């Protein structure tokens, strides 16, 4: 399987504050990689470093198997970037531009631009070509960016909170587009999102980041199909920890005022060992919260 993006050891500091700390991230062809973390965790900084919009202090990035250079005169880097469709967390177009003119601006940078595809996406997204960018809602601005990203037929999509601001029906439509996109196994997607339920529908891999460090990089099914969250009493915790269901240090315990959650690696084995304790399937949100806030046991 080819890697469309492969980054190793990315570091970045601003004014003595580390925003990226030895970040490794890979997007294999044929996959959708979900990128999760709290606000300020480093998702957008990582994406900007991958696209050389924010050159890292150290580390390396490969796009389509070739080293990425931040040099403006590097033709290989320019060609690689033309193979990427990008949707950033805020709409980058000047507010007085019309939707159609915004597309014309992007068209100038991409020899592979297809006007018919762009126009079709505008119709699908119900975007009026004459409408001014400044009059678009956040969600409609995201749709405009997505139309521009897809219209030059990229091989890789990099999306920073692309479903933010969209209603549930519109989000499902975007997810359908991403599924269609990766049906071509040469394509891939890197999608950062706070809406983890969206990632549960489409992601193949989930990567978590906090304070600029990668916390985990797992197949989504390993989280949602195998792991569990035991909902128990505080008095049950020691019994669970000593129950032989996991290696030492792999459980996570999060105590609430009236209950305790325990992250377990195999909910089916847990149910056999402790049938009297409720154990729910683990969501991506559960896993992120327990890894971030839970006590290792």
BAFI-3210 file (N, C-alpha, C; in Angstrom, 3 decimals, decimal comma, padded with zeros to 6 digits):
// residues 297
n [1|2|3|4|5|6|7|8|9|10|11|12|13|14|15|16|17|18|19|20|21|22|23|24|25|26|27|28|29|30|31|32|33|34|35|36|37|38|39|40|41|42|43|44|45|46|47|48|49|50|51|52|53|54|55|56|57|58|59|60|61|62|63|64|65|66|67|68|69|70|71|72|73|74|75|76|77|78|79|80|81|82|83|84|85|86|87|88|89|90|91|92|93|94|95|96|97|98|99|100|101|102|103|104|105|106|107|108|109|110|111|112|113|114|115|116|117|118|119|120|121|122|123|124|125|126|127|128|129|130|131|132|133|134|135|136|137|138|139|140|141|142|143|144|145|146|147|148|149|150|151|152|153|154|155|156|157|158|159|160|161|162|163|164|165|166|167|168|169|170|171|172|173|174|175|176|177|178|179|180|181|182|183|184|185|186|187|188|189|190|191|192|193|194|195|196|197|198|199|200|201|202|203|204|205|206|207|208|209|210|211|212|213|214|215|216|217|218|219|220|221|222|223|224|225|226|227|228|229|230|231|232|233|234|235|236|237|238|239|240|241|242|243|244|245|246|247|248|249|250|251|252|253|254|255|256|257|258|259|260|261|262|263|264|265|266|267|268|269|270|271|272|273|274|275|276|277|278|279|280|281|282|283|284|285|286|287|288|289|290|291|292|293|294|295|296|297]
n.u [000,842|000,644|001,895|000,337|000,739|003,457|004,748|007,357|008,569|007,849|008,366|007,582|007,867|006,655|007,656|008,909|007,016|006,014|004,341|004,106|005,287|007,469|005,839|004,401|002,750|000,696|-000,857|-002,226|-002,762|-006,084|-007,433|-009,318|-008,277|-008,989|-008,595|-008,169|-008,740|-008,621|-009,548|-006,793|-005,029|-003,246|-003,981|-004,608|-002,152|-000,508|-001,614|-001,082|001,693|002,124|001,372|003,241|002,535|003,157|006,195|007,936|010,090|011,783|012,044|010,397|008,551|006,843|005,240|003,243|005,331|007,586|010,058|008,976|009,491|009,758|010,469|009,771|010,501|010,632|009,816|008,947|007,698|005,615|004,179|003,393|001,703|-000,354|-001,759|-003,318|-006,308|-007,643|-009,328|-009,710|-010,022|-011,265|-012,943|-011,044|-011,383|-011,657|-014,085|-015,691|-015,699|-017,518|-019,138|-018,648|-016,418|-014,557|-014,092|-012,874|-010,483|-009,177|-009,046|-007,016|-004,690|-004,570|-003,961|-005,556|-008,156|-011,692|-014,289|-016,914|-017,289|-016,992|-019,171|-021,248|-020,951|-021,522|-024,234|-025,129|-024,552|-026,186|-025,306|-025,315|-023,910|-023,582|-023,612|-022,145|-019,078|-018,848|-021,427|-022,045|-022,920|-021,067|-021,158|-021,894|-019,684|-017,779|-018,740|-018,269|-015,453|-014,996|-016,081|-014,273|-011,957|-012,421|-012,814|-010,541|-009,795|-008,239|-005,823|-005,522|-007,248|-007,228|-008,642|-009,744|-011,713|-013,993|-016,693|-017,771|-020,244|-022,154|-025,451|-027,018|-027,938|-026,525|-023,944|-023,916|-024,109|-021,634|-019,976|-020,722|-019,661|-016,936|-016,647|-017,159|-014,987|-012,721|-013,269|-011,816|-008,884|-006,435|-006,689|-006,848|-007,757|-007,313|-008,840|-009,629|-011,605|-014,060|-016,358|-016,902|-018,649|-019,072|-016,613|-016,733|-018,442|-017,048|-014,204|-011,113|-008,800|-007,855|-006,358|-005,067|-004,347|-002,644|-001,691|000,255|001,445|001,334|-001,128|-002,374|-002,649|-004,633|-006,471|-009,805|-011,812|-010,666|-011,067|-013,902|-015,163|-013,933|-013,061|-014,201|-016,290|-016,490|-019,086|-019,135|-019,021|-017,017|-015,969|-015,626|-013,386|-010,726|-011,080|-011,544|-009,117|-007,345|-008,258|-007,206|-007,759|-006,377|-003,120|-000,888|-001,237|-002,622|-005,324|-007,749|-008,946|-011,634|-012,986|-016,148|-018,617|-020,683|-020,204|-017,969|-015,875|-014,306|-011,888|-011,620|-009,690|-010,875|-014,065|-015,682|-014,281|-014,212|-016,940|-017,388|-015,786|-016,723|-019,732|-021,730|-021,284|-022,015|-021,005|-020,265|-020,052|-017,159|-016,876|-015,319|-015,155|-015,421|-013,038|-011,050|-011,511|-011,047|-008,393|-007,182|-007,965|-008,172|-006,980|-004,086|-004,071]
n.v [-001,193|002,190|005,206|008,243|010,547|010,956|011,711|012,481|013,022|015,764|018,974|022,047|025,315|028,250|031,273|030,045|028,215|024,946|023,686|021,568|018,347|016,165|014,851|012,139|011,039|009,290|008,817|006,340|005,181|004,713|004,973|006,586|008,827|009,760|012,621|013,616|015,634|018,024|021,554|023,511|021,442|020,736|019,941|021,597|022,921|020,745|019,976|022,282|022,188|019,837|020,684|022,542|025,121|026,116|025,966|023,340|023,280|021,131|017,759|015,669|015,568|013,574|013,599|011,640|009,847|011,367|013,634|016,603|019,929|023,204|025,226|027,829|027,619|024,955|022,692|020,053|019,912|021,702|020,344|018,106|019,264|020,093|017,814|017,588|018,230|020,787|021,711|024,200|025,329|027,783|029,829|030,815|032,742|036,028|038,242|039,807|038,512|036,621|033,388|031,961|033,380|032,865|030,180|030,514|031,719|029,636|027,815|028,822|027,844|025,148|022,859|020,668|021,330|021,015|022,508|021,678|019,798|021,384|023,141|021,297|020,422|022,790|022,981|020,650|021,263|023,365|026,016|029,311|030,612|033,355|034,493|036,368|035,691|036,673|036,622|034,050|031,373|029,748|026,992|026,910|028,157|026,193|024,225|025,479|025,557|022,784|022,090|023,452|022,074|019,505|019,854|019,915|017,349|015,828|013,562|013,238|014,305|016,862|017,810|020,176|020,243|020,003|019,348|020,972|023,229|022,383|021,119|018,030|016,526|017,681|017,114|014,320|014,121|015,160|013,206|011,016|011,814|011,723|008,983|008,000|009,131|007,766|005,291|004,840|003,284|004,492|006,903|009,062|010,328|012,852|013,797|016,114|016,471|017,574|016,271|013,364|011,306|011,416|010,480|007,893|006,812|006,773|006,665|004,908|004,769|006,187|008,984|010,450|013,537|015,579|018,496|018,854|016,369|013,061|010,914|008,465|006,058|004,327|001,606|002,307|000,406|-001,161|000,314|000,874|-001,576|-003,496|-002,536|-001,534|000,264|000,025|000,524|001,273|000,854|002,675|000,875|-001,397|-001,131|-001,981|-004,709|-005,162|-004,281|-006,147|-008,398|-009,776|-009,156|-007,463|-006,156|-004,700|-001,225|-000,715|-000,331|002,313|004,570|006,531|008,656|009,658|011,758|010,109|007,645|005,342|005,073|002,598|001,965|-000,749|-003,209|-005,335|-005,839|-008,059|-010,157|-008,976|-008,984|-011,720|-012,241|-010,486|-010,562|-009,253|-006,536|-003,663|-003,093|-001,011|-000,593|001,002|004,331|006,650|009,141|008,398|006,919|008,866|010,695|009,082|008,298|010,791|011,824|009,753|007,652|005,729|002,236]
n.w [000,000|-000,933|000,533|000,744|002,197|004,341|007,294|009,532|012,745|013,102|014,316|015,971|017,203|018,834|020,040|022,241|023,001|022,480|019,748|018,031|018,576|017,760|015,763|014,121|011,249|008,969|005,813|004,209|000,819|-000,368|002,019|004,676|006,964|010,154|012,172|015,379|018,331|021,020|020,878|019,919|020,174|018,217|015,676|013,393|013,105|012,467|009,989|008,480|008,518|007,069|004,560|003,974|004,600|006,994|007,744|009,378|012,295|012,470|011,179|008,688|005,595|003,312|000,202|-001,783|-001,945|-002,381|-001,146|000,490|-000,308|000,980|-000,634|-002,871|-005,489|-006,125|-008,356|-008,284|-005,804|-006,254|-008,235|-006,756|-004,837|-006,439|-006,738|-004,569|-002,823|-000,840|002,124|004,353|007,812|007,889|005,509|002,740|000,775|-000,702|000,521|-001,219|-003,606|-006,048|-005,896|-008,263|-009,268|-007,274|-007,805|-010,307|-009,554|-008,198|-010,270|-011,899|-010,816|-011,276|-013,690|-014,236|-013,815|-013,887|-015,316|-015,707|-013,686|-011,398|-011,697|-011,536|-008,893|-007,537|-008,114|-006,860|-004,213|-003,865|-004,284|-005,204|-008,068|-008,393|-005,932|-003,259|-001,555|001,052|001,922|002,452|004,653|007,342|006,868|004,140|003,057|003,563|001,841|-000,612|-000,598|-000,654|-003,130|-004,796|-004,081|-005,060|-007,757|-009,341|-009,583|-007,505|-005,956|-003,316|-000,463|001,911|004,768|007,006|009,621|007,953|008,010|009,858|010,976|009,211|008,616|009,784|007,497|005,379|006,247|006,047|003,303|002,484|003,638|002,092|-000,352|000,256|000,743|-001,843|-003,108|-002,040|-003,012|-005,215|-005,042|-005,204|-004,083|-001,143|002,138|004,552|007,391|009,678|012,587|014,952|015,207|016,108|015,607|012,890|011,959|012,879|011,051|008,626|008,785|008,389|009,843|012,945|014,339|017,213|018,834|021,243|022,893|020,933|020,606|019,319|020,437|019,910|017,257|015,485|013,979|013,160|013,643|015,601|017,854|017,963|017,476|019,091|021,655|024,973|027,349|030,634|032,874|036,052|039,683|042,035|043,840|042,348|040,807|041,588|041,572|038,869|037,772|038,794|037,593|035,453|032,768|031,163|030,308|032,699|033,162|030,814|031,062|031,459|033,815|034,684|036,891|037,979|039,627|040,590|039,488|037,782|034,964|033,006|030,681|028,586|026,820|025,411|025,047|024,950|026,158|028,639|029,321|029,614|031,809|033,778|034,064|035,451|035,359|033,559|030,230|027,706|024,100|022,813|021,862|019,531|020,751|023,470|023,736|023,208|025,318|027,600|027,215|027,331|029,853|031,648|034,330|034,150|034,646]
ca.u [000,000|001,425|001,572|000,173|001,463|004,242|005,486|008,104|009,309|007,579|008,387|007,395|007,694|006,417|007,936|009,242|005,943|006,020|003,005|004,226|006,362|007,823|004,607|004,431|001,416|000,725|-002,133|-002,056|-003,728|-007,273|-007,941|-009,706|-007,656|-009,608|-007,602|-008,993|-008,084|-009,309|-009,089|-005,433|-004,223|-002,202|-004,474|-004,427|-000,710|000,006|-002,057|-000,330|003,060|002,095|001,192|004,297|002,000|003,859|007,360|008,334|011,480|012,517|011,194|010,304|007,253|006,824|003,962|003,269|006,615|008,686|010,246|008,350|010,318|009,002|010,995|008,797|010,952|010,734|008,749|008,405|006,757|004,432|003,397|002,782|000,602|-001,471|-002,479|-004,012|-007,423|-007,553|-010,395|-009,210|-011,071|-011,979|-012,995|-009,926|-011,635|-012,024|-015,532|-016,409|-015,733|-018,665|-018,814|-018,047|-015,089|-013,684|-013,682|-011,939|-009,192|-008,567|-008,818|-005,750|-003,558|-004,664|-004,182|-006,537|-009,465|-012,833|-015,371|-018,196|-017,370|-017,217|-020,560|-022,107|-020,863|-022,279|-025,661|-025,376|-024,481|-027,138|-024,549|-025,596|-022,633|-023,515|-023,638|-020,859|-018,501|-019,120|-022,821|-022,207|-022,770|-019,857|-021,365|-021,857|-018,284|-017,118|-019,156|-017,544|-014,087|-014,994|-016,284|-012,998|-010,973|-012,713|-012,975|-009,310|-009,587|-007,043|-005,652|-005,534|-007,992|-006,840|-009,820|-009,651|-013,060|-014,799|-018,120|-018,210|-021,213|-023,132|-026,519|-026,776|-028,137|-025,400|-022,762|-024,012|-023,813|-020,181|-019,386|-020,941|-018,680|-015,629|-016,670|-017,009|-013,632|-011,751|-013,558|-010,605|-007,894|-005,263|-007,014|-006,874|-008,317|-006,990|-009,988|-009,705|-012,996|-014,555|-017,597|-016,350|-019,637|-018,808|-015,456|-017,158|-019,130|-016,250|-012,747|-010,433|-007,767|-008,065|-005,141|-005,371|-003,239|-002,884|-000,523|001,255|002,007|000,405|-001,518|-002,659|-002,804|-005,254|-007,593|-011,053|-012,551|-010,060|-011,696|-015,363|-015,645|-013,335|-012,896|-015,421|-016,237|-017,237|-019,741|-019,103|-018,848|-015,614|-015,549|-015,341|-012,199|-009,594|-011,408|-011,343|-007,689|-006,668|-009,026|-006,481|-008,316|-005,492|-001,794|-000,779|-001,049|-003,389|-006,663|-007,872|-010,025|-012,096|-013,941|-017,159|-019,155|-021,522|-019,873|-016,601|-015,726|-013,037|-011,638|-011,075|-009,270|-011,708|-015,310|-016,269|-013,589|-014,656|-018,302|-017,301|-015,157|-017,534|-021,057|-022,618|-020,936|-022,353|-019,854|-020,745|-019,090|-016,384|-016,904|-014,079|-015,192|-015,083|-011,622|-010,259|-011,658|-010,409|-006,940|-006,760|-008,274|-008,206|-005,798|-003,599|-004,043]
ca.v [000,000|003,411|006,281|009,525|011,441|010,309|012,725|011,916|013,896|017,188|019,818|023,477|026,132|029,681|032,017|029,146|027,250|023,871|023,393|020,217|017,673|014,877|014,299|011,192|010,761|008,675|008,606|005,359|005,210|003,899|005,091|007,855|008,958|010,765|013,285|014,135|016,279|019,219|022,818|023,829|020,239|020,658|019,389|022,551|023,126|019,582|020,065|023,354|021,705|018,851|021,391|023,558|026,454|026,476|025,074|022,869|023,525|019,917|016,670|015,509|015,250|013,048|013,569|010,702|009,171|012,279|014,630|017,896|021,099|024,450|026,205|028,265|027,256|023,503|022,279|018,766|020,205|022,327|019,275|017,276|020,009|020,132|016,544|017,632|019,146|021,250|022,500|024,680|025,529|029,014|030,060|031,720|033,628|037,420|038,298|040,459|037,629|035,734|031,962|031,590|033,978|032,101|029,012|030,945|031,957|028,330|027,209|029,294|027,124|023,704|022,493|019,578|021,857|020,670|023,467|020,973|019,182|022,461|023,604|020,235|020,443|023,963|022,621|019,639|021,918|024,479|027,255|030,245|031,115|034,814|034,945|036,813|034,837|037,236|036,355|032,622|030,873|028,922|025,717|027,106|028,413|024,888|023,556|026,112|025,039|021,385|022,078|023,837|021,018|018,325|020,173|019,674|015,905|015,481|012,186|013,305|015,404|017,235|018,561|020,630|020,541|020,270|019,164|021,931|024,204|021,771|020,384|016,583|016,032|018,138|016,349|012,987|014,266|015,287|011,896|010,182|012,240|011,193|007,534|007,821|009,539|006,712|004,039|004,701|002,913|005,351|008,145|009,034|011,503|013,203|014,586|016,467|016,765|017,441|015,479|012,016|010,383|011,380|009,608|006,510|006,347|006,662|006,572|003,614|004,952|007,376|009,485|011,436|014,418|016,459|019,323|018,700|015,016|012,015|010,029|007,131|005,896|003,010|001,336|002,703|-000,770|-001,652|001,077|000,794|-002,959|-004,363|-001,979|-001,274|001,140|-000,556|001,521|000,532|001,567|002,829|-000,333|-002,471|-000,847|-002,835|-006,072|-005,193|-004,142|-007,400|-009,509|-010,467|-008,912|-006,579|-005,964|-003,563|000,073|-000,564|000,138|003,726|004,726|007,910|008,683|010,712|011,960|008,991|006,402|005,251|004,437|001,907|001,573|-002,109|-003,475|-006,350|-005,821|-009,397|-010,861|-008,375|-009,457|-013,097|-012,245|-009,714|-010,436|-008,418|-005,120|-003,189|-002,673|-000,508|-000,431|002,234|005,272|007,422|010,168|007,719|006,551|010,083|011,243|008,204|008,385|012,119|012,142|008,576|007,224|004,414|001,202]
ca.w [000,000|-001,014|001,458|000,074|003,105|005,385|008,044|010,647|013,643|012,896|015,505|015,714|018,403|018,687|021,258|023,334|023,224|021,493|019,212|017,484|019,306|017,149|015,210|013,009|010,733|007,643|005,137|003,127|-000,282|-000,165|003,384|005,278|008,277|011,003|013,025|016,476|019,459|021,494|020,303|020,315|020,390|017,192|014,404|012,298|012,926|011,740|008,596|007,826|008,314|005,987|003,295|003,986|004,878|008,215|007,736|010,710|012,699|012,119|010,716|007,233|005,000|001,945|-000,497|-002,909|-001,968|-002,661|-000,085|000,253|-000,063|001,142|-001,572|-003,873|-006,817|-006,253|-009,266|-007,839|-004,720|-006,869|-008,900|-005,713|-004,217|-007,389|-006,610|-003,278|-002,612|000,550|002,742|005,637|008,811|007,567|004,062|002,458|-000,363|-000,419|000,694|-002,320|-004,780|-006,203|-005,841|-009,557|-009,375|-006,378|-008,573|-011,352|-008,901|-007,956|-011,594|-012,467|-010,228|-011,506|-015,095|-014,333|-013,418|-014,739|-015,087|-015,631|-012,376|-010,447|-011,841|-011,016|-007,433|-007,081|-008,150|-005,824|-002,908|-003,897|-004,180|-006,293|-008,580|-008,329|-004,537|-002,727|-000,521|002,377|002,279|002,701|006,010|007,523|006,201|002,688|002,718|003,530|000,609|-001,713|-000,566|-001,070|-004,580|-005,399|-003,831|-005,870|-009,182|-010,103|-009,547|-006,728|-005,492|-001,856|000,144|003,275|005,198|008,391|010,127|006,762|008,259|010,876|010,503|008,317|009,276|009,651|006,133|004,572|006,656|005,447|001,878|002,369|003,934|000,906|-001,359|000,657|000,484|-003,287|-003,472|-001,709|-003,715|-006,018|-004,029|-005,303|-003,373|000,310|002,805|005,930|007,825|011,095|012,932|016,317|015,165|016,039|015,031|011,450|011,733|013,099|009,851|007,399|008,938|008,485|010,868|013,777|014,975|018,242|019,182|022,391|023,179|019,888|020,569|018,912|021,534|019,395|015,812|015,523|013,100|013,816|014,104|016,843|018,940|018,041|017,437|020,093|022,999|025,717|028,511|031,754|033,726|037,307|040,934|042,429|044,551|041,391|040,003|041,928|041,131|037,423|037,503|039,146|037,034|034,392|031,424|030,401|030,870|033,610|032,522|029,578|031,391|031,817|034,786|034,786|037,991|038,005|040,969|041,032|038,790|037,266|033,660|032,808|029,298|028,529|025,441|024,775|025,830|024,965|027,242|029,893|029,629|030,110|033,137|034,729|033,437|036,261|035,174|032,214|029,421|026,422|023,016|022,951|020,744|019,397|021,794|024,720|023,752|023,325|026,666|028,580|027,037|027,783|031,253|032,505|035,083|033,708|035,687]
c.u [000,881|000,951|001,486|000,828|002,223|005,083|006,145|008,802|009,057|007,576|008,217|007,179|007,459|006,709|008,230|008,178|005,948|004,594|002,966|005,456|006,559|006,597|004,919|002,987|001,528|-000,695|-001,896|-003,107|-004,894|-007,894|-008,416|-009,138|-008,354|-008,598|-008,368|-008,121|-008,863|-008,838|-007,698|-004,532|-003,097|-002,672|-004,200|-002,947|-000,084|-000,358|-001,283|001,125|003,124|002,022|002,241|003,747|002,626|005,074|007,752|009,775|012,359|011,519|011,090|008,882|007,486|005,397|004,105|004,657|007,811|008,820|009,621|009,329|009,415|009,450|009,977|009,200|011,064|009,566|008,136|007,390|005,483|003,559|002,702|001,580|-000,594|-002,297|-003,298|-005,152|-007,503|-008,812|-009,908|-010,366|-011,823|-011,896|-011,949|-010,210|-012,045|-013,542|-016,298|-016,429|-017,066|-018,193|-018,122|-016,627|-014,102|-013,193|-012,682|-010,550|-008,465|-008,191|-007,453|-004,547|-003,497|-004,945|-005,262|-007,958|-010,548|-014,004|-016,709|-018,386|-017,656|-018,665|-021,537|-022,114|-021,604|-023,772|-025,993|-025,419|-025,434|-026,444|-024,822|-024,276|-022,475|-023,420|-022,240|-020,387|-018,854|-020,549|-023,089|-022,119|-021,467|-019,997|-021,293|-020,436|-017,477|-017,472|-018,448|-016,103|-014,022|-015,196|-014,982|-011,954|-011,172|-012,640|-011,696|-008,877|-008,305|-006,983|-005,732|-006,361|-007,495|-007,890|-009,721|-011,032|-014,036|-016,287|-018,643|-019,183|-022,244|-024,221|-026,326|-026,947|-026,984|-024,120|-022,776|-023,698|-022,312|-019,505|-019,570|-019,932|-017,299|-015,552|-016,456|-015,567|-012,633|-012,155|-012,498|-009,461|-006,578|-005,457|-006,927|-007,391|-007,709|-008,052|-009,899|-011,136|-013,222|-015,784|-017,191|-017,355|-019,498|-017,662|-015,814|-017,859|-018,171|-014,763|-012,276|-009,426|-008,110|-006,753|-005,545|-004,145|-003,634|-001,588|000,623|001,895|000,941|000,160|-001,739|-002,841|-003,297|-006,266|-008,883|-011,796|-011,962|-010,660|-013,171|-015,903|-015,137|-013,323|-014,246|-015,184|-017,124|-017,783|-019,926|-019,057|-017,353|-015,082|-015,174|-013,983|-011,055|-009,834|-011,187|-009,854|-006,948|-007,313|-008,386|-007,016|-007,416|-004,144|-001,776|-000,507|-001,878|-004,841|-006,617|-009,102|-010,360|-013,225|-014,861|-017,732|-019,906|-021,182|-018,427|-016,629|-014,348|-012,941|-010,986|-010,769|-010,155|-013,011|-015,968|-015,611|-014,012|-016,033|-018,294|-016,753|-016,025|-018,945|-022,006|-022,358|-021,248|-021,102|-020,358|-019,641|-018,422|-016,534|-015,543|-014,014|-014,851|-013,582|-010,746|-010,311|-010,934|-008,902|-006,417|-006,856|-008,206|-006,890|-005,336|-003,568|-003,606]
c.v [001,248|004,424|007,590|010,641|010,577|011,382|012,070|013,031|015,382|017,927|021,277|024,186|027,577|030,342|031,145|028,136|026,211|023,584|022,047|019,569|016,273|014,156|013,371|010,969|010,272|008,555|007,614|005,566|004,287|004,010|006,512|007,861|010,088|011,298|014,016|014,730|017,520|020,448|023,138|022,636|020,103|020,136|020,338|022,826|021,963|019,661|021,144|022,954|020,698|019,515|022,474|024,976|027,011|025,555|024,641|023,241|022,324|018,835|016,671|015,161|014,703|013,092|012,660|010,082|010,051|013,298|015,960|018,998|022,311|025,512|026,542|027,837|025,765|022,992|020,950|018,981|020,831|021,267|018,404|017,979|020,110|018,850|016,473|018,633|019,492|022,021|022,889|025,030|026,840|029,255|031,115|032,782|035,031|037,551|038,885|039,626|036,902|034,292|031,526|032,126|033,281|030,844|029,364|031,196|030,631|027,659|027,581|028,501|025,655|023,404|021,434|020,037|021,476|021,592|022,756|020,320|020,238|022,941|022,566|020,191|021,655|023,651|021,632|020,277|023,105|025,807|028,111|030,818|032,628|035,351|035,321|035,877|035,350|036,975|034,880|032,319|030,079|027,602|025,845|027,438|027,125|024,141|024,157|025,611|023,595|021,262|022,440|022,735|019,824|018,603|019,994|018,212|015,518|013,988|012,100|014,506|015,614|018,217|018,887|021,087|020,836|020,101|020,120|022,930|023,657|021,082|018,891|016,037|016,427|017,394|014,963|013,041|014,374|013,941|010,937|010,522|011,684|009,684|007,261|008,107|008,416|005,353|003,779|004,465|003,670|006,650|007,951|010,345|011,628|014,189|014,856|016,867|016,657|016,536|014,018|011,001|010,319|010,419|008,147|005,936|006,051|006,394|005,123|003,621|006,212|007,716|010,565|012,239|015,267|017,182|019,040|017,332|014,026|011,071|008,604|007,192|004,464|002,846|001,652|001,508|-001,350|-000,938|000,715|-000,630|-003,805|-003,828|-001,727|-000,298|000,516|000,570|000,866|001,457|001,670|001,566|-001,464|-002,320|-001,802|-004,270|-006,207|-005,171|-005,457|-008,625|-010,209|-010,249|-008,040|-006,495|-004,714|-002,277|000,305|-000,176|001,639|003,876|006,207|007,953|009,896|010,801|010,737|007,653|006,455|004,538|003,795|001,501|000,206|-002,465|-004,472|-006,459|-007,197|-010,253|-010,301|-008,900|-010,888|-013,139|-011,559|-009,516|-009,509|-006,924|-004,724|-002,708|-002,301|-000,567|000,939|003,082|005,965|008,496|009,571|007,471|007,782|010,632|010,388|008,200|009,717|012,278|010,949|008,278|005,862|003,430|-000,131]
c.w [000,000|000,014|000,681|000,884|004,098|006,053|009,253|011,428|013,470|014,225|015,089|017,032|018,012|020,030|022,460|023,673|022,117|021,042|018,502|018,096|018,727|016,586|014,035|012,554|009,291|007,112|003,999|002,031|000,044|001,200|003,682|006,694|009,025|011,996|014,121|017,578|019,838|020,725|020,824|020,513|019,376|015,857|013,238|012,049|012,157|010,270|007,855|007,584|007,167|004,618|003,081|004,061|006,156|008,305|009,137|011,013|012,377|011,745|009,205|006,818|003,609|001,423|-001,706|-003,082|-002,225|-001,536|-000,475|000,611|000,065|000,154|-002,654|-005,276|-007,058|-007,083|-008,852|-006,722|-005,264|-007,521|-007,859|-005,102|-005,147|-007,349|-005,321|-003,335|-001,140|000,940|004,132|006,562|008,644|006,057|003,679|001,399|000,084|-000,461|-000,475|-003,601|-004,845|-006,095|-007,132|-009,676|-008,445|-007,076|-009,657|-010,782|-008,684|-009,281|-012,154|-011,970|-010,630|-012,978|-015,277|-013,992|-014,422|-014,397|-014,942|-014,262|-011,309|-010,500|-011,305|-009,496|-006,854|-007,069|-007,042|-004,439|-002,796|-003,607|-005,409|-006,801|-008,446|-006,896|-004,063|-001,609|000,875|002,841|002,560|004,194|006,112|006,775|004,685|002,224|002,660|002,245|-000,605|-001,749|-001,061|-002,574|-005,303|-005,244|-004,749|-007,372|-009,994|-010,016|-008,804|-006,430|-003,971|-001,430|001,574|003,763|006,682|008,844|008,991|006,995|009,328|010,260|009,547|009,132|009,026|008,247|005,233|004,947|006,039|003,960|001,650|002,629|002,764|-000,188|-001,026|000,460|-001,007|-003,710|-003,206|-002,271|-004,776|-005,036|-004,157|-004,536|-001,869|000,857|004,198|006,388|009,322|011,408|014,429|016,368|014,989|015,505|013,517|011,148|011,953|011,879|008,701|007,607|008,962|009,640|011,643|014,474|015,968|018,612|020,395|022,722|022,202|019,802|020,144|020,086|021,072|017,892|015,615|014,393|013,848|014,381|015,383|018,047|019,059|018,053|018,595|021,505|023,663|026,848|029,584|032,615|035,104|038,519|041,244|043,100|043,607|040,716|040,320|041,482|039,627|037,094|037,763|038,509|035,859|032,990|030,566|031,084|031,739|032,830|031,285|029,824|031,667|032,691|034,909|035,804|037,863|039,417|041,476|040,361|038,332|035,921|033,570|031,339|029,291|027,076|024,699|025,567|025,909|026,057|028,592|030,295|030,135|031,539|034,188|034,162|034,187|036,087|033,729|031,491|028,038|025,371|023,147|021,695|020,634|020,465|023,156|024,808|023,943|024,745|027,705|028,448|027,566|029,294|032,201|033,184|034,578|034,876|035,059]
res [x|x|x|x|x|x|x|x|x|x|x|x|x|x|x|x|x|x|x|x|x|x|x|x|x|x|x|x|x|x|x|x|x|x|x|x|x|x|x|x|x|x|x|x|x|x|x|x|x|x|x|x|x|x|x|x|x|x|x|x|x|x|x|x|x|x|x|x|x|x|x|x|x|x|x|x|x|x|x|x|x|x|x|x|x|x|x|x|x|x|x|x|x|x|x|x|x|x|x|x|x|x|x|x|x|x|x|x|x|x|x|x|x|x|x|x|x|x|x|x|x|x|x|x|x|x|x|x|x|x|x|x|x|x|x|x|x|x|x|x|x|x|x|x|x|x|x|x|x|x|x|x|x|x|x|x|x|x|x|x|x|x|x|x|x|x|x|x|x|x|x|x|x|x|x|x|x|x|x|x|x|x|x|x|x|x|x|x|x|x|x|x|x|x|x|x|x|x|x|x|x|x|x|x|x|x|x|x|x|x|x|x|x|x|x|x|x|x|x|x|x|x|x|x|x|x|x|x|x|x|x|x|x|x|x|x|x|x|x|x|x|x|x|x|x|x|x|x|x|x|x|x|x|x|x|x|x|x|x|x|x|x|x|x|x|x|x|x|x|x|x|x|x|x|x|x|x|x|x|x|x|x|x|x|x|x|x|x|x|x|x|x|x|x|x|x|x]
***
